Amino acid sequence: MAILIDDPRWPAHGRLWAHLVTDTDLAELHAFAAANGIPRRGFDRDHYDVPEEAHARLVAAGARHVDGHELVRRLIGSGLRVTARQRRDEKGAGR
């Protein structure tokens, strides 16, 4: 199992955010996030959004820092990636 984190470069709510993912098992991702103080509300279908100030702490706890391209490649390879189309379909089903 690998927990992966990309660079905090996504602006929202006055700060920068990174993505935290797994390349094997969402249950282990949830456990890692919980053990490191990342609230479940930060989970967005296939990743956690984590604030820039948590990045170094998560790497120290065992998350492997990768660039955004590698993160997406590994997430797709795991079969856990939720595509933009799937996200749109989920929104449409909720109407």
N, C-alpha and C positions, 0 to 999 in steps of 0.2 A: 504494500500500500504506500502511496505517496500523497501527502497533502501538499498542494502547490499554491503559491501566492505570486501575483504579478506586481508590477510597479503601481504605486498609488498615483494615478494620473487622471482619474475620472472625477470631475468637479460636480458637487451637489451639496446643497445646504451649507455653503460657505467653507467647505473643506474638500480635500482630495480623498478618493477612495480607491482601494485595491479589491481584487477578487480572490477569494479563497475557495479552492475546489479540491476534489479528490479524483484520482484516476482509477478508483476501484469500487468504493462502497460509501453510499451516502450516510449510513449509520455511523461509520467511523469518522466521517467529516463532521457530523453533528456532535459526536463525542469530543472530538478535538476542539471544536468551537466552544462547546460548553465548558470544557476543562480550562479554557483560556479566556473566559469572560466575554465571549462574543454572544450576544443575545440571539435567540432563535428568530426574532423579528427581522434580523439581518439576512435571513436566508431567502433567496429569490429563485426558486425552482431547481437550479442546478449549481448554485454558488452562494457564498456569503459575500456581502459587501462589507468591507472592513475599513475603518478610518486610517488615514496615514499614520497617526500616532501609535497605532497598534502593530504596524508592520514589523518593526525590529523585534518586538516582543514575540510575535508569532514565528518569526524565523528562528529566534533563539529557542523556542519551544519545539522546533522540529519541522516547521513548514519549509519546503524547498522553494527558494526564490527563482522564478523563471520569467522570461519576457512574455508579453501578452500572446504572441504567436504560438509559443510553446504551450502555454496554458490552454489555449483553445484547441490546439492539435491533440493534446493529451486528453482533454475532456471529450472531444469527439470520439477519439479512439476507445474510450472507456464505455461508450454507449450511453452515457449519462447526460449528454448535452441536450438541452431543450432549445429547439430552433426558434427563430423569430416567427416562423409560420405556426408552429405549435402554440406559441404564446398568443398569437392573434386568434387562433381557433379556440383556445381556452376562454378568451374574452368574449368571443361571439357566442359560445355555449352558455355563458352566464346571463345572457340578455333575456 
